[in-house]
Amino acid sequence: MIELISTVVIVAMVFYLIVKKYQPALVLLLAGLILFFIALLLGNPILEPKEATGLGFLDVFKQLELTFVDQLSVVGITIMTLFGYASYMNHLGATDVVVGILTKPLSRIRAKYLLIPIVFLVGNLLCLFIPSSSSLAVILMAVLYPVLRKVGLSPLTIGGVIATVATVVPTPLGADNVIASKTLGISLFDYVFLNHALISIPTILVMAVAHYFWQRYMDKRQAGKAFLVQEEIHNQQETKKILPPKYYGILPLLPLIFIVIAGLFFRDIKVEVVILTFLSFFIVLVIETLRKRNLKQVFDGSFEFFKGMGQGFTQVVIIVIGGVFFAKGLQALGVIEMLMHSVQNVHSAGTILTLFFSGITFLFGLVSGGGTPLFYATIPLIPDIAASAHVDAIQLALPMQLVAHLTRSMSPVAGVIMIVAGVMQVSPIEIVKRTSIPILAGIVTVIVLSLVIL
């Protein structure tokens, strides 16, 4: 009973602090420490005898050290190299080349409402190159907003579409996909293209159709109000950035191309994402050297890769470490074992657990601005819980992961919503009104397909 009460109190504390915008990584690490110390006081083992320090108090911090080492050596370095490569591509201007190539044809389409699903799908493609929803929103508001306004789309329609583009694209370059595949013991290629894509691609198509009808309906309902947005900010001319040659547009795709080729044609060769990302990095170095013929300038610019790795650690990896440490604390307290026993032989346990994890992620995401911290904290527990319930771990993890991303575009406190609303100088609630139905359609599609297919 003490274990259960302690868990409820600490989990409630974690929810409260993250909702209040405390640093989620430190919240999870602190909560994990508290759980371990309670487990220590109750006489529960913290470490295996061969790893113990000989002093229970220090065993807790030894567990923290082991968590850092384990996560950095596998998941952490993968995420950091992907962040580094994306940062380097942005520094070179290769990302801007891709944006220009994909968005330029849109200005030629004159059927304004037909542009809604097209822009949504193009935005999802851009997620392959710009994984940050906030960064992508800033770019699209600067590049696409003026074009779409000239065609005659209302500002609120444009904002609603742009705020939802970075959600559930199946990409092996996504940090959450890397984490899920490693935790569930599945190759990244199989997780993304044989599982994730089966759910996410139909979901994206459903959302595109929902956007088309919902934005038309809202424009008619709001009439002139949909067009009453201050636009002075969009008329400001930005400094023209000198872009590299058009062929640089392929460079951000190199890791993805290598991952797909390895997954399709060289499955017997053991190559990890880190290897392929470093290979891509050095190929780009050669191309940069041949183009600029200034080795010092190329080397100076390439250091952006390592700066990006640091951003990957501070933005994602440390949260993952905190989540894993928190999950280990729950295990040390015995709570996970209790939960595993409770779901054994329960009829329709897979459906119940899928709805439970997805539902709690949805509620958490609404009030906190995104469900990914909860996903990172929960994913280490999924394999054991799924095994006890005799269901496939993917059936629990994948819908939770997708709902975590989708909910972000429905929360008025989410960064992407606040960015779009801030640029347009409207209330975040006005943007949420435009995103709510397409996002709910996406969530329902995710849940239904997960229960039917997975």
N, C-alpha and C positions, 0 to 999 in steps of 0.2 A: 504493500500500500504506500509506503514511503517513496518507493521508486516512482510509482505512478503520479503521486501528488507533486513530487519534485519535477518530473517531466512536464506536467501540465503548466506549472508555474513558469518554468524556464522557457518553454516553447512560446507561451503567451508573451513573455518578456522579449523574446527574439522578434516576434511579429510586431509588437508595439514599437520597438526601437527602430526596426527597419522601415516601418511605415512613417515614423517621424524623421526619416532621412539620416539616421546615424549610419556611419560607415558599416555596410553589411559584413565585410570581412572581419573587422574587429568585434562586431557583435557576435558572430558565429564562433570566433576563436575564444572569446570570453565565456560564452555559453558552454562551449566544449570543456573549458577548464573547470567550470563550476560542476558540470556533470561528472567529470572524472574525480574531482575531490569528494563529491557525495558518494560515488562508487567506492572510493578508497576508505571513507569513514564506515561504510557498510560492510567492509571486508572483501569486496570484489577484487579480483586480480586486474591489474592495469596492463601488465606486459607478460609475455611468456617468460618463464624462469631464465632462459638463456640470454634474454635481452634486458632483464631487470638490472637496475643500478645498485640494488641493495638497500635503498631508502625509498619508501613509497612516495614521499613528496616529490622526489626527483624523477620517479618513474612517470609521473604525469607529463613533465617537461621532456622526458625522453620520448614519450609517445608523440608529443608535438614535433620534436626533431624528426622522428621517423616519418611522420605524415608529410612534412616539408620535403624530405629527401625522396620519398616514393612518388609524390605528385610532380615534383619538378623533373624527375628523371624520365617520365613517360608523357603524361598529359601536358604538364607545364611547358616543357621545351617545345612541344608541337604547337601549342597555342602561341607561344612567344615568337616562334619563327614565322608563323602565318601573319601575325601582327606586324612583324618586322618587314616582311615582304610587301604587305599592303602599304605600309608607311613609305617604303622606298619607291613604290610605284606612284604614289601620290606626289612625292618630292620630284620625281622625274617628269611629271605631267602626263604620264601614260594613262592614268585614270581619267584625266580631262579629255584625252583623245577618244577614249571609249564612250564617254558621255556625249561628246559631239557627234560621233558616228551613229549612235543609237537614237539620238533625239532630233537630229536634223531632218529626217524624212517626215516627222510629225507636223512640221509647219506647212506641208503641202496638202494635208487632209483638211477638207472644208466642211465635212459633215460633223458638226461640233460634238454631238453626243456620242457619235461613234468613237471619238477620241478618248472617251472616258475609260472603257475597258482596254484600249490600246496603250494608253499612258500607264495604266495600272500594270499591265504585263511587261512593258518596257522597264518600268521602275523595278519590278521584281528581277528582271535580268540584270539590272545594274547592281543588285545586291551581291552578285557574284564577285564584283570588283570593289564595292564599297559596303562592307558588312555592317557598319554602324548606321542605325536608323536615323540618328540625329544628323550625322554628317551628310547622309544621302538626302535628307529633307532640306538641309541648307542649300545643297547643290541644285536640287530640282526647283526649289523656289526661286533661285537666281537665274537658272537657265530656261526652265520650262514655263514658269508662271507668265512672263510677258507674251510668249508665243501663244499660249492657250487663251489668254485674255483677248488677244487680237482676233482669234477665231470666234469669240463670243461666249465662251464658257464663263459661268459666274465664279467669282473669287472663292466662295465657300465650297463649290463643287471641286475646284482645283485643289484647295487645301485639304478637303476630305480624302481625295484620291492619294495625294502625295503623303499624307500622314499614315497611310496603310500599306505602302509598297514594301517596306522592309519587315516582312513577317516570317513566312514559312518556306522560303525557297530551298530546295534540296541541294545543298552544296557541301562537298567535303572540306571546304575551307572554313566552315563555321565552327567556332570554338565549342558550342554545345554539342554538335555532332561528333567532334573528336572525343569529348568527354564521355558521351553516351556509348559510343562504339567501344572505347577502351573498357569502360565499366561493365558492359554487358558481354564482353569477350567476343565481339563480332568485328570483322574487318571493316574499315571505314567505307570502302567501296560498297560492300554488301549492305551495310546499315543505311547508307544514303540512297543508293540507287535501287536496291531491291526491297527496301522497307519504307523509308522516309518518303521517297518519290511516289509510291503507290497511294499515299494519303495526301501528301502536300500538293501534288500537281492538280488532282481533281478539285482540291480545296481552293487553290488559286483561281481556277477557271470558274468555280461557283461564285467566288467573291467578285470576279470581273463582271459577271452577269448581274449580280446583286447591285454593284456600283452603278451600272448603266440605268437600271430601273429606279433605284433609290435616289440618285442625284437628280434625275428628271422629275421625279415626284416632289422632292424637296424644293427644287427651283420653282415649280408651279405653286406649291403651297406657300412658300415665302415670298414669291413674286419679286417685287423690287428690292426687298430687304436683302436678298441673296447677292445683289450687286452693289449694295451700299457699304463699301469697304474703302478705307483710306489707302490710296495707291502711290502716294508720293515716294515712299521708300523704294518702290520697284523701278522708279524712273532714274534712280541714281546710277551713273555710269561707273562701273568698276574698272580698275586699271587692267588693261589688256595683258593677259599672260601669254608669253611666248611658248608655244607648244612644240613638242618634238615631232618628228615625222609620223605620218599616219600608221606606218607599220608598228609603231610602239603600242598600238592598241591591242596587239596580240600578247604583249609581255605580261600584263596582269593575269592572263589566262594560263600561263605556262604550268604552274603547279597543278591546276585543275586538269589540263590536258595530259600531263604525265600520270596523274592518279588514275584517270580513266583508261589510258593505254595500258598501264600496269595491271589494272583490275580486269580488263577484257582479254589481253593477249599474253600476259606474263605472270599468271597467278602463282606459278611455281617459284618465282623469284621473290624473296622477302625484301620488299622495299617499303619503308615507312614514309609518312608525309614529310617528316623532317629532312630525310635524305633528298626527296624530290624538290623540296622548297630550297634547300641549299644549292642543289643542281641548277635550279632556275635562277637563283641569285647570281651565281658565277657566270651563267650564260649572259645575263643582262650586263654584268661587269665587262665582259668581252665586247658586247655590242656597243656599250657606252664608250669604251676605249677606242674602238675603231671609228666611231662617229666623231668624237671630240678630239682625239689625238692629244689629250692632256691628262696624263696618268694621275697627277696630283689632284686635279679637279674631280676626276672620276672617283678617286679614293675618298676625298672629302665628302662628296655627295653620298657615297655608298654607306657612310657611317649612319645615315638615317635608318638603315636596316636595323642596327643595334639599338638606336633610340626607340624604334618601334617595338622591339622586343621588350624593352623596359615598360612601355605603355601596356603591352600585353600582360605583363606580370601584375601591374598595379590595377588594371581594369578588370581582368578576368581571373588570372591564375590564383591570386591571393584569396579571391572569393571562393574558388573551388577548394583550395586548401582549408579554408575556414569551414566550408560545408562538410568536407570529409572528416575533419577533426570533430565537428559537432556530431556527425553520425556515429563516429567511433565512441564518443561519450555516451550516446544513447545505448549503444551496444554494451558498453562496460557496465552500465546501470541495469542491464537486463530487460530493458523495455522492448527492444526489437524481438527478443525471444518470446516475450508475452504476446506481442502482436502476431508473430508467426504461428503460435499455438492457437490463437483466437480465430485465424482464417483457415485453419486446416479443416478439410471436409465440409466447408460451408458451400451450400448450393449456389451456383452462379457467382462464385467468389471473384472471378475475373471481371465480370461486368460491374460488380459492386466496387471493387478496388479501382477500376478505371474511372468510374464516375466520381469516386471519392477524391482521388489524387487530382483529377482534372478540375473538379469543383473547387477544391481548396486553393488550387493555383489561380483559378479565375477570380475568386474573391480577394486573394492576396494581391494579385496584379492590379485589380481595380483601385484598391486603396493605396498601394505603394508606387504605382507607375510602371510595374513590370514584374513578371513572375519568375524571371531567370534566377535571382538569388535563391528562391525557394527550390527551384529545380536542381541547382547545384548542391544544395544542402540535402536533398532527398535522394538523388540518383544513386549514391552509394548503398542505400538501403534496399533499393528495388530488387536486385537479384535474389536476396534471401527471402524477402516477402513473397515474391512471385513463385519461388520454389515451394514454399510452404503451402501456397494456395493452388499449386499445380497448374499454373498458367505461364504463358510465355512472358518473360520480363519485358519484351518490346511492347506488348499490349498495354503495359502500365506506363512505361517510360515515354514512348513516342507521343501519345496524345497529351500527356502532361507537358512535354517539351513544346509542342506546337501551340497549345493553349497559353503557355507562358509568354510566347512571342505575340500571339494575336491579341491578348488582353491589353498589352501595352498601348495599342492604338485606340483603346476605348477608355483609357484612364485620363481624366483631365489634369493629373499631376505628372504624367509621363513627359520625358524630355522632348520627344518628337512632337507631341501635341502642343506643348508650350512654345516650341520653336516656330511651328507653322502659325499658331495663333499670334505670336509676338510679331512676326514679319507682317502679317495681315492686319495687325492692330484690332483684333476681335477677341472676345472671351473664349477661353479653351472649350467651354461648354458648346459654343457654336460649332466648333470643329468636331467635337464628340458626337453631336447630333448627326453629322454627315458620315461618321465612321461606324456608328453603332450597328446598324442593320447589316452592312457587309461583313463586319467582324463577327457578329452573332451567327450569320449564315456560315461563315468559315468554321467557327467553333462547333456548330452542330454537325457539319460535314465531317470534321475531324473525328468526333466521337463516334458517329454512326459508322464511318468507314473503318475505324480502328476495331470496333466490335465485330464487324462483318468480315474484314480481310485478315487482320493480324491473328 
